[in-house]
């Protein structure tokens, strides 16, 4: 697992808020799903009001594994608060990963998130990123299809009202041929 904690999939120079999250994270989660295992995992990220909350999540799905990750944020910050999250998913050969993230924040929160994967042969990763609220929210999701047969669906949904700024970037990076 230590190899995956080096930030290979989401390096600090990938995006300015991956640099922020990578440099300052103080909390987060590491999930390892062994080969041929099926699992469901819930990750809850508690935000503290009036401060920077920097989280890092690393998920490693072994060969032939199946995992559903449910990322939830919690807390209702009443003071100006920044939440920066950096998430890396490594999907081994023939792994099947479903990653669901729901951010529901009040206007006092600035939310910055980077999600990035590295996918091996015949792996599948489906992202569903839901952004509901925050005064300012910027989410960057990239699937790195690194081997033949790798596939990914990237779905983003968001709702806001008033003067809220919500931005989502959804990217599929076909690093080799024969990927979806």
C-alpha positions as CSV (number, residue, x, y, z in Angstrom):
1,X,0.0,0.0,0.0
2,X,2.9,2.4,0.8
3,X,3.8,2.6,-3.0
4,X,0.3,4.1,-3.7
5,X,0.6,6.7,-1.0
6,X,3.3,8.6,-2.9
7,X,0.8,10.5,-5.0
8,X,1.7,8.9,-8.4
9,X,-1.8,9.2,-9.8
10,X,-2.5,12.7,-8.4
11,X,0.8,14.5,-8.3
12,X,1.0,17.9,-6.7
13,X,1.7,19.5,-10.1
14,X,-1.5,18.0,-11.7
15,X,-3.7,21.0,-10.6
16,X,-3.3,23.8,-8.1
17,X,-5.8,22.3,-5.6
18,X,-4.2,18.9,-5.8
19,X,-1.1,20.7,-4.7
20,X,-3.0,22.3,-1.9
21,X,-4.6,19.1,-0.7
22,X,-1.3,17.1,-1.1
23,X,0.8,19.6,0.8
24,X,-1.6,20.3,3.7
25,X,-3.8,17.2,4.2
26,X,-4.3,16.2,7.8
27,X,-7.0,13.6,7.4
28,X,-8.5,11.2,4.9
29,X,-8.7,7.5,4.1
30,X,-6.7,4.6,2.5
31,X,-8.7,1.7,1.2
32,X,-7.2,-1.5,-0.1
33,X,-9.4,-4.2,-1.6
34,X,-7.5,-7.5,-2.1
35,X,-7.7,-9.4,-5.4
36,X,-10.9,-11.2,-6.1
37,X,-12.7,-9.5,-3.1
38,X,-16.1,-7.7,-3.3
39,X,-16.5,-4.7,-0.9
40,X,-18.6,-1.6,-0.1
41,X,-16.9,1.2,1.8
42,X,-18.2,4.4,3.2
43,X,-15.8,7.3,3.7
44,X,-17.0,10.2,5.8
45,X,-15.0,13.5,5.7
46,X,-15.8,15.8,8.7
47,X,-15.3,19.5,8.1
48,X,-14.3,21.8,10.9
49,X,-15.8,25.3,10.7
50,X,-13.6,28.3,10.1
51,X,-10.5,26.5,8.9
52,X,-8.8,24.7,6.0
53,X,-9.9,21.1,5.8
54,X,-7.5,19.2,3.5
55,X,-8.3,15.5,2.9
56,X,-6.5,12.8,0.9
57,X,-8.2,9.5,-0.2
58,X,-6.3,6.6,-1.8
59,X,-8.3,3.6,-3.1
60,X,-6.5,0.5,-4.4
61,X,-8.6,-2.2,-6.1
62,X,-6.7,-5.4,-6.6
63,X,-7.0,-7.6,-9.7
64,X,-10.5,-8.9,-10.3
65,X,-11.9,-7.1,-7.2
66,X,-15.2,-5.3,-7.1
67,X,-15.7,-2.2,-4.9
68,X,-18.2,0.5,-4.4
69,X,-17.0,3.6,-2.5
70,X,-19.4,6.1,-1.0
71,X,-17.7,9.4,-0.1
72,X,-19.8,11.7,2.1
73,X,-19.0,15.0,3.6
74,X,-20.3,16.1,7.0
75,X,-20.5,19.2,9.1
76,X,-22.3,22.4,8.6
77,X,-19.6,25.1,8.8
78,X,-21.1,28.5,9.9
79,X,-17.9,30.4,9.4
80,X,-15.9,30.7,6.1
81,X,-14.3,27.3,5.5
82,X,-12.2,25.7,2.8
83,X,-12.5,22.0,2.0
84,X,-9.8,20.6,-0.3
85,X,-9.9,16.9,-1.3
86,X,-7.5,14.9,-3.3
87,X,-8.6,11.4,-4.3
88,X,-6.6,8.7,-6.2
89,X,-8.1,5.4,-7.4
90,X,-5.9,2.6,-8.6
91,X,-7.8,-0.1,-10.4
92,X,-5.9,-3.3,-11.1
93,X,-6.5,-5.6,-14.0
94,X,-10.1,-6.7,-14.3
95,X,-11.1,-4.6,-11.3
96,X,-14.5,-3.0,-11.2
97,X,-14.8,0.2,-9.1
98,X,-17.9,2.4,-8.5
99,X,-17.0,5.7,-6.8
100,X,-19.9,7.9,-5.5
101,X,-19.1,11.3,-4.0
102,X,-21.7,13.7,-2.5
103,X,-20.8,17.2,-1.3
104,X,-23.6,19.1,0.3
105,X,-22.3,22.4,1.7
106,X,-23.7,25.7,2.9
107,X,-22.7,29.0,1.2
108,X,-19.9,29.5,3.8
109,X,-17.8,26.7,2.2
110,X,-15.2,26.9,-0.6
111,X,-15.0,23.4,-2.0
112,X,-12.0,22.2,-4.1
113,X,-11.7,18.6,-5.2
114,X,-9.5,16.6,-7.5
115,X,-10.3,13.0,-8.4
116,X,-7.9,11.0,-10.6
117,X,-7.5,7.3,-11.5
118,X,-4.9,5.0,-12.9
119,X,-6.6,2.0,-14.6
120,X,-5.0,-1.2,-15.7
121,X,-6.0,-3.8,-18.3
122,X,-9.8,-4.5,-18.6
123,X,-10.6,-2.5,-15.5
124,X,-13.8,-0.4,-15.2
125,X,-14.3,2.7,-13.1
126,X,-17.6,4.6,-12.9
127,X,-17.5,8.0,-11.1
128,X,-20.7,9.8,-10.0
129,X,-19.8,13.2,-8.4
130,X,-22.7,15.2,-6.9
131,X,-22.1,18.8,-5.9
132,X,-25.0,20.5,-4.0
133,X,-24.2,23.8,-2.5
134,X,-21.0,25.6,-1.4
135,X,-20.5,29.3,-2.1
136,X,-17.7,28.3,-4.5
137,X,-17.1,24.7,-5.7
138,X,-14.5,23.5,-8.3
139,X,-14.3,19.8,-9.0
140,X,-11.8,18.2,-11.4
141,X,-12.3,14.4,-12.3
142,X,-9.9,12.6,-14.6
143,X,-9.9,8.9,-15.5
144,X,-6.4,7.7,-16.6
145,X,-7.0,4.8,-18.9
146,X,-3.5,3.3,-18.8
147,X,-4.0,-0.1,-20.4
148,X,-6.0,-1.8,-23.2
149,X,-9.6,-2.6,-22.3
150,X,-9.8,0.0,-19.5
151,X,-13.1,1.9,-19.4
152,X,-14.7,4.6,-17.4
153,X,-17.9,6.6,-17.1
154,X,-17.6,10.1,-15.5
155,X,-20.9,11.6,-14.5
156,X,-21.3,14.9,-12.6
157,X,-24.4,16.6,-11.3
158,X,-24.7,19.9,-9.5
159,X,-27.3,22.2,-8.1
160,X,-26.9,25.7,-6.8
161,X,-28.9,28.9,-6.2
162,X,-28.2,32.6,-5.9
163,X,-24.6,33.7,-6.3
164,X,-23.0,30.3,-5.9
165,X,-20.3,29.3,-8.3
166,X,-20.1,25.6,-9.2
167,X,-17.7,24.2,-11.8
168,X,-17.0,20.6,-12.8
169,X,-14.3,19.3,-15.2
170,X,-14.8,15.7,-16.4
171,X,-11.9,14.2,-18.3
172,X,-11.1,10.8,-19.8
173,X,-7.4,10.5,-20.6
174,X,-6.9,7.6,-23.1
175,X,-3.2,6.9,-22.4
176,X,-3.2,3.9,-24.8
177,X,-5.4,2.7,-27.6
178,X,-8.4,0.3,-27.2
179,X,-9.9,2.1,-24.2
180,X,-13.4,3.4,-23.5
